[in-house]
Amino acid sequence: MNNLKAVILAAGKGTRMNSELPKVIHKCDGQPMVHYVIKAAKDAGAMDVCVIVGYKAFETKQAIYDVVDYRVQDEQLGTGHAVKCASDFCGTTGDIIVLCGDTPLIRGTTLERLVELHRKLANGVTVLSAVVEDSTGYGRIVRDENNGFVKIVEQKDATPEEQKIKEINSGMYIFNAEALAASLQLLNNNNAAGEYYLTDTIALIKKIGLRVSAMPLKGDDVYDIMGVNTPEQLKKAEEIMIARKNNA
C-alpha cells in the first residue's frame, strides 16, 4: 500500500504581496499558486492532501477547486504549529510530505525522487534542499566529513563558516508519520519569536536515533523550491513556468 499523504502550509497572509488576498491564491499562469503544489503532491502519489488554511480561510477554500481536506490554523504560531493542526489527518502510519503553498514551481517528478530516496534509506525525515549561488537568508544544510546530514542552521544562528554553505533548506520535507507525530509532541516554542518551528522536529527525530538525509536539487531544478513573497517573484515564477511548458 502506498500510504503517502501531503500537508500543504497555506495559512499566511503574505503582506509583501501588497494585496488583501491570501498569498497562496494569487494566480500564476492562470491558476492559484497552491493548485500547482496540490497537483505535484498528487502526481508524486499522495492519496490524500490536507491544506492548512488561516488568513481568510473561506476565500482560500473558495479558490481551490482540487479535492482536498482542510484544517484551520486560527493563530499563526509557526510551521510546527501549522502541521500540528493536522495531526489527526497525518496519523501515525505511512509517510507525510510537507509542502509550502507559495512554491508553484514544485514538480511531481521532484517529489517522486524525494519519496523514493526517503523510503530507500528508511529515513525518519528527508529534507528537500538545493545548492544555490547565493544562500543569504536561508537555513543552511550542515553536513559532516562523510557528507552525512548534521543539522539545519538558520542564517541568524550560523557561524561565519556555516554562512558560506551553499546548500539551503527548501522548507519541504517527507516524514515517517510515526516519527513526525512523536516529534510534534516534543516541540516547544522556547525561541525569540515564541513560535513552534517544524525544523526543530528534525533535530528531535535525529536525537531519537532515526536517520535524517537531505536531497539537494542542482542547476535549473533549484527553481522547484522558489517561494513567492512579492509581486516581482510571482512574475518571475510565471516566466519560468511558461518557459518550462514551452520546452516540454
Secondary structure by P-SEA (a helix, b strand, c coil): ccbbbbbbbcccccccccccccccccccccccaaaaaaaaaaaacccbbbbbbccaaaaaaaaccccbbbbbccccccaaaaaaaaccccccccbbbbbbcccccccaaaaaaaaaaaaaaccccccccccccccccbbbbbbccccccccccccccccccccccccccccccccaaaaaaaaaaaccccccccbbbaaaaaaaaaaabbbbbbbbbcccccccccccccaaaaaaaaaaaaaaaaac
